[in-house]
């Protein structure tokens, strides 16, 4: 598999996990397994991964009433990975970011 990491999952809860426990949350591809995720994080960020936990979230079904009747749809399914790093290690997501005015 190429790179299973899609993007970091930055929410209040995931930021709390990072500050309290040294865990980072990523959105990953649906067919990614724990070994692929571990190898991708170690290669991309140069850290030692202690453990990986994954969870699948099913997309919600949505309904909308229109003039032509009821239209149904579905949001995309997602998969998240919670990665625990070794002692004293961290990932800086903003190291390559530039402020909006300095582009």
N, C-alpha and C positions, 0 to 999 in steps of 0.2 A: 504494500500500500504506500502511496506517496505520503503526503503530510496529512495526518488525521485532524490536526488542530485547525479550527476555523477562526476562532477569535476568543479573547479573554471574556469571561462573564463577569462584568463589573456592576455589582449591585451593593446595597448597604450590607446585606447578609454576607456576601462573598468577601467584601472588604473587612468585615468583622472577623471572618475565618482567617484571613491573611494576618491581621494584627494579633489575634489571640493565639492561634495554633500553628501558624506558618503553612497554611493550606491555600492553594490557588485553584480557582474554578475556571474551566475552559469549556466552550461549546465545541463539540467534536462531531465528526461525520457519524452517521447512523451505523455504519458497518465497522467502525473502529473497535478494536479490542484493547484490553489493558496493557498488553505488551507493546503494541504499536504506539499507544499514547505515551508510555514511559520512555520509549526510545526517542520519540519526537521531542519531548520536553527536554530530555538530557542533551540531545544534539543541538537544539535551537538556543537554549539558554545557558548551557554549560553548567548544570547543577546535578546533584545526585538525588534521584527520586526514591523516597522511602516506600510509599504505597500509592495506589491509584484506586479510587472508587468511582463507579459510573452509575448513572441513572437515566432512564428513558422517560420522556414526558410526551404523552400523546397530545396531538393538536386538538383544540376544541372545535366542536361543530357549531357553525353560525347560521342563523336564519335571518332573512331580511324580507319584509313585506314591501312589494313594489306594485305599480299599477297593473303589471302583467301577471301578478301572482306572487307566490312565495319562492324566493331564491335561496337555496341552501348551499353552503360551502364548508370548507374545513381549513383550519390553520395547519401549518406544517408541523410534523413531529420533530422533536429536538432530542439531543443526547448531550448530557453534561458529564464532565469528568472532574472530580475533586482530587487534586494532586498534593500529597504531603511531601515536603522536602526534608532533607537531613538537617541536623542542628546547625544553626548559624548561617544558613543559606537563604537567599531571597532572589526574587525576580523583579526587575524594574521595567514595567511596561512603558514608562514615559521617557526612557533614556534617549530615544531618537526623535522625540516629538519637538516641534518648534512652535513657539507661540504664534497666534494668528497674525499679529502685526509684523512679524519678522520673516515672512515667507518671501 
